[in-house]
Every structure is written in C-alpha cells, then in structure tokens.
Amino acid sequence: MRLSRSAKGILGLITGLVLLFIYAPLLLVVVNSFNADRTFGWPPQGFTLEWWTRAFENDGVRSALVSSLWVGAVATLIALVLGTLLALALQRYRFFGRDVVNLLVILPIALPGIVTGIALNNMFTTILGVPLSMFTVVVAHATFCIVTVFNNVIARLRRVNPGLEEASADLGAGVFTTFWQVTFPQLRSALLAGGLLAFALSFDEIIVTTFTIGAGETTLPIWILQNLFRPNQAPVVNVVAVVLIVVSIVPIWLAQKLSSDTVAGK
C-alpha cells in the first residue's frame, strides 16, 4: 500500500506526538536526577551530581538494589528451565489437554498483577503456611517470567527443522546428547532473549511483589514507592528511578537485537 506525502506527514506527526507523550516524563526524571533545585524547579537553575552520590551512599538503596538483582536472577533461572521444558513438551509432543496446558502457561502474563498478587499471597499464607520472604517473591516472579521464556523458545522451536534431531537419533545419539549438540545450539539466542526479558520484568515488578514480600524486606521498586513522598528522599528517588529505567531498557534492547539478528540470519 502506497501512502501520499501528506498521509505520511500526518502519520509521522502523530507518531512523534505519541512518542513525546510517552517518553517526555521519563526524560524529565533523568533531568531531575541532576537538578540542583531540591524542589525540581523548571527550568533547572543548575545541575549537580550530589543526588547520585547520596543514592550510592544510601544503605537502603544498595540493599534494595542487591535484592532486586538477586530476585531477578533467580526468577530468570527458574523461568529458563521450566519455560524451556514446557515449550519442548508442547511443541514436540501431542497429548490430551495440550491446548489447555498451553493456555494455563500463558495466562499468568495476562492476569492483572493485583489478582496474581492476592492469589499468591493467599496460597503462601493460608494454604501452604509459608511466611512471606524473598523466597516467595522469587516464586511469584517466576510465574510470569516463565511466559516470556516459553514464548521465545516455542517460537524458535517452530522454525527448527525436526529432521536434524531425527538424524541425530538415527546416528545413535541419546536424548540428552541430541538436545545438547543439536537442539540447544539452535535455541541459545531465544533463551538469551527470553532470559533478558524475564529479568527486566522481574527487576521492575512492584504489584505482585507488594503482596508477596516479607516485612522489613524491600526491592528497588518497593523502595521507590516507600520513599516517593518523603521530601528529603525525593531527589534520591529520581536517581533510583533512572537506574531502574536503564536496567529495564538495556535487557529489552538486547533481547530485541538478538531476535532481529536471528531473523535476519535466517
């Protein structure tokens, strides 16, 4: 379909306005993290690195950052294992209830976070009797991180030639040898992309975390929420928000690049 020059101009203008509406607030957060004015007067009268220094010297921020990194890493590892196994089972085998299982695997990412949080909180505290802690946060995050890994792996498996695996088996290779030597090399970029997306989702998750975290424990998004309306902490909150933005954007950008490079290579 060919568009006229005026239609292209209008679409370009609309796209620019939408992107401006989405990213201008993020840019404002970045600017305010360097704003010398504690009240964030606009336009800034000066710039400083004081808030960044305070953020890195803040024990609460460092502790929350370590907790977020640990939770994200462990939840991603669990998601990589379970998501890959689920994708292999649903793509390679036919069994009764396969479509239902496929729906149940994808459902957690579609449910509202508050519903997932309440459900997991009830399961941990009422049914299992498990005290809320970082362990329960990891389990909760893994429930939706699995979906990102599953989607990436199953999409790759649909493009993989099963004849290569059959040839490996015909040559005498066992199941695990075939997976390691034939299947896994073809899945590596999909696993890496899915893992990066899963980590990004876990790192900035706040709703589910609120319902599953123990008392006295915190992650970086929880720390931001707790300190957002404290005047003395407001400049530091902007710095932490910038860190959160960067740590969230980089894995997503890398995952997108991996996916596009793989498609181009095909």
C-alpha positions as CSV (number, residue, x, y, z in Angstrom):
1,M,0.0,0.0,0.0
2,R,1.4,3.4,-1.0
3,L,0.7,6.5,1.1
4,S,0.7,10.0,-0.2
5,R,3.2,12.5,1.1
6,S,0.6,14.3,3.2
7,A,-0.6,11.0,4.7
8,K,3.0,10.1,5.6
9,G,3.4,13.5,7.1
10,I,0.3,13.2,9.3
11,L,1.2,9.7,10.4
12,G,4.8,10.9,11.2
13,L,3.4,13.8,13.3
14,I,1.0,11.5,15.2
15,T,3.8,9.0,15.9
16,G,6.1,11.8,17.1
17,L,3.4,13.2,19.4
18,V,2.7,9.8,20.9
19,L,6.4,9.1,21.5
20,L,6.8,12.5,23.0
21,F,3.8,11.8,25.4
22,I,5.3,8.5,26.4
23,Y,9.0,9.5,26.8
24,A,8.9,13.1,27.9
25,P,8.1,12.1,31.5
26,L,11.0,9.7,31.5
27,L,13.3,12.4,30.2
28,L,12.1,14.7,33.0
29,V,13.0,12.1,35.6
30,V,16.5,11.9,34.1
31,V,16.9,15.7,34.1
32,N,15.6,16.0,37.7
33,S,18.2,13.4,38.9
34,F,20.8,16.1,38.1
35,N,18.7,19.1,39.1
36,A,20.4,21.2,41.7
37,D,17.0,22.5,42.9
38,R,15.6,20.2,45.6
39,T,12.1,21.3,44.6
40,F,12.7,20.5,41.0
41,G,12.0,24.0,39.7
42,W,11.7,24.3,36.0
43,P,13.7,25.1,34.0
44,P,16.7,23.8,36.2
45,Q,18.8,26.6,37.5
46,G,21.8,24.3,37.8
47,F,23.0,20.7,37.7
48,T,24.7,18.6,40.3
49,L,25.9,15.0,41.0
50,E,25.0,15.3,44.7
51,W,21.9,13.2,44.4
52,W,23.8,10.4,42.6
53,T,26.4,10.5,45.4
54,R,23.7,10.3,48.1
55,A,22.0,7.4,46.3
56,F,25.1,5.3,46.1
57,E,25.9,6.1,49.7
58,N,22.4,5.2,50.8
59,D,22.4,1.8,52.6
60,G,18.7,1.3,51.9
61,V,19.2,1.8,48.1
62,R,22.2,-0.5,47.9
63,S,20.3,-3.2,49.9
64,A,17.2,-2.9,47.7
65,L,19.3,-3.0,44.5
66,V,21.1,-6.2,45.6
67,S,17.7,-7.8,46.5
68,S,16.2,-6.8,43.1
69,L,19.2,-8.2,41.2
70,W,19.1,-11.5,43.3
71,V,15.4,-11.9,42.8
72,G,15.6,-11.2,39.1
73,A,18.5,-13.6,38.5
74,V,16.9,-16.5,40.4
75,A,13.5,-16.0,39.0
76,T,15.0,-15.8,35.5
77,L,17.0,-19.0,36.1
78,I,13.8,-20.9,37.2
79,A,11.9,-19.4,34.2
80,L,14.6,-20.6,31.8
81,V,14.5,-24.2,33.0
82,L,10.7,-24.5,33.3
83,G,9.8,-22.4,30.3
84,T,12.2,-24.4,28.0
85,L,10.8,-27.7,29.3
86,L,7.2,-26.6,28.8
87,A,8.0,-25.3,25.3
88,L,9.7,-28.6,24.3
89,A,6.8,-30.6,25.7
90,L,4.0,-28.6,24.0
91,Q,5.8,-28.3,20.6
92,R,7.3,-31.7,20.3
93,Y,4.5,-33.9,21.7
94,R,0.8,-34.4,21.3
95,F,-1.3,-35.3,24.3
96,F,-4.7,-34.9,25.8
97,G,-5.3,-31.4,27.3
98,R,-2.3,-29.9,25.4
99,D,-4.2,-26.8,24.4
100,V,-5.5,-26.3,28.0
101,V,-1.9,-26.6,29.3
102,N,-0.7,-24.0,26.7
103,L,-3.4,-21.6,27.8
104,L,-2.6,-22.1,31.5
105,V,1.1,-21.4,30.8
106,I,0.4,-18.1,29.1
107,L,-2.4,-17.0,31.4
108,P,-0.2,-15.5,34.3
109,I,1.1,-12.7,32.0
110,A,-2.5,-11.7,31.0
111,L,-3.9,-11.6,34.6
112,P,-3.9,-8.3,36.4
113,G,-1.0,-8.1,38.7
114,I,-3.2,-7.4,41.7
115,V,-5.1,-10.6,41.1
116,T,-1.9,-12.6,40.8
117,G,-0.6,-11.0,44.0
118,I,-3.6,-11.6,46.1
119,A,-3.9,-15.2,44.8
120,L,-0.2,-15.9,45.6
121,N,-0.5,-14.2,49.0
122,N,-3.4,-16.4,49.9
123,M,-1.6,-19.5,48.7
124,F,1.5,-18.8,50.7
125,T,0.0,-17.6,53.9
126,T,-3.3,-19.6,54.0
127,I,-2.8,-22.9,52.1
128,L,0.9,-23.6,52.4
129,G,1.6,-21.7,55.7
130,V,4.8,-20.3,54.2
131,P,6.0,-17.0,55.7
132,L,6.4,-14.2,53.2
133,S,10.1,-13.6,52.3
134,M,12.4,-13.1,49.3
135,F,11.8,-16.7,48.5
136,T,8.1,-16.2,48.0
137,V,8.9,-13.1,45.8
138,V,11.1,-15.3,43.6
139,V,8.4,-17.9,43.2
140,A,5.8,-15.2,42.4
141,H,8.1,-13.6,39.8
142,A,8.9,-16.9,38.2
143,T,5.2,-17.5,37.5
144,F,5.1,-14.7,34.9
145,C,8.8,-14.8,33.8
146,I,8.2,-18.3,32.6
147,V,5.8,-16.9,30.0
148,T,8.4,-14.8,28.3
149,V,10.9,-17.6,28.1
150,F,8.2,-20.0,26.9
151,N,7.0,-17.7,24.1
152,N,10.6,-17.1,22.8
153,V,11.5,-20.8,22.9
154,I,8.4,-22.2,21.4
155,A,8.6,-19.6,18.6
156,R,12.1,-20.7,17.8
157,L,11.2,-24.4,18.0
158,R,8.5,-23.8,15.3
159,R,11.3,-22.7,13.0
160,V,13.7,-25.5,13.9
161,N,13.9,-28.4,11.5
162,P,13.0,-31.6,13.5
163,G,14.8,-33.6,10.9
164,L,18.1,-32.6,12.4
165,E,17.1,-34.2,15.7
166,E,15.8,-37.3,14.0
167,A,19.1,-37.6,12.1
168,S,21.0,-37.3,15.4
169,A,18.9,-40.1,16.9
170,D,19.4,-42.3,13.8
171,L,23.2,-41.9,14.2
172,G,22.9,-43.3,17.7
173,A,22.8,-40.1,19.9
174,G,20.7,-40.3,23.0
175,V,18.0,-37.8,24.0
176,F,20.3,-35.6,26.1
177,T,23.2,-35.7,23.6
178,T,20.8,-34.7,20.8
179,F,19.4,-31.9,22.9
180,W,22.9,-30.6,23.9
181,Q,24.5,-31.0,20.5
182,V,21.6,-30.2,18.1
183,T,18.6,-28.6,19.8
184,F,20.3,-26.3,22.3
185,P,22.6,-24.5,19.9
186,Q,19.6,-23.5,17.9
187,L,17.8,-22.2,21.0
188,R,20.6,-20.2,22.6
189,S,19.7,-16.8,21.2
190,A,16.0,-17.4,22.0
191,L,16.9,-18.5,25.6
192,L,19.1,-15.4,26.0
193,A,16.4,-13.1,24.7
194,G,13.8,-14.7,26.8
195,G,16.0,-14.6,29.9
196,L,16.8,-10.9,29.4
197,L,13.1,-10.1,29.0
198,A,12.3,-12.1,32.1
199,F,14.9,-10.3,34.1
200,A,13.6,-6.9,33.0
201,L,10.1,-7.9,34.0
202,S,11.2,-9.2,37.4
203,F,13.5,-6.2,38.1
204,D,10.8,-3.6,37.9
205,E,7.8,-5.6,39.2
206,I,6.0,-3.9,42.1
207,I,2.4,-5.0,42.3
208,V,3.0,-8.8,42.8
209,T,6.0,-8.0,44.9
210,T,3.9,-5.9,47.3
211,F,1.7,-8.9,48.1
212,T,4.4,-11.5,48.4
213,I,7.3,-9.7,50.1
214,G,8.1,-10.2,53.8
215,A,8.0,-7.4,56.4
216,G,11.3,-5.4,56.6
217,E,12.4,-6.6,53.2
218,T,12.4,-4.5,50.1
219,T,13.3,-4.4,46.4
220,L,14.2,-1.3,44.4
221,P,10.6,-0.6,43.1
222,I,9.3,-1.1,46.6
223,W,12.0,1.3,48.0
224,I,10.9,4.0,45.4
225,L,7.2,3.6,46.4
226,Q,8.0,3.9,50.1
227,N,10.2,7.0,49.7
228,L,8.4,8.7,46.8
229,F,6.5,11.2,49.0
230,R,9.3,11.9,51.5
231,P,10.7,15.4,50.8
232,N,14.2,14.6,51.9
233,Q,14.4,11.5,49.7
234,A,12.7,12.9,46.6
235,P,16.0,13.8,44.7
236,V,17.4,10.3,45.5
237,V,14.2,8.7,44.3
238,N,14.8,10.3,40.9
239,V,18.3,8.8,40.7
240,V,17.0,5.3,41.7
241,A,14.2,5.7,39.1
242,V,16.9,6.4,36.4
243,V,18.8,3.3,37.4
244,L,15.6,1.3,37.2
245,I,14.9,2.7,33.7
246,V,18.4,1.8,32.4
247,V,18.4,-1.7,33.9
248,S,15.0,-2.3,32.4
249,I,15.7,-0.8,28.9
250,V,19.1,-2.5,28.3
251,P,17.9,-6.1,28.6
252,I,14.8,-5.3,26.4
253,W,17.0,-3.7,23.8
254,L,19.5,-6.6,23.8
255,A,16.6,-9.1,23.5
256,Q,15.1,-7.2,20.6
257,K,18.5,-7.0,18.9
258,L,19.1,-10.7,19.4
259,S,15.7,-11.6,17.9
260,S,16.1,-9.3,14.9
261,D,19.6,-10.5,14.2
262,T,18.4,-14.1,14.3
263,V,15.5,-13.4,12.0
264,A,17.9,-11.6,9.6
265,G,20.3,-14.5,9.7
266,K,17.6,-16.9,8.8
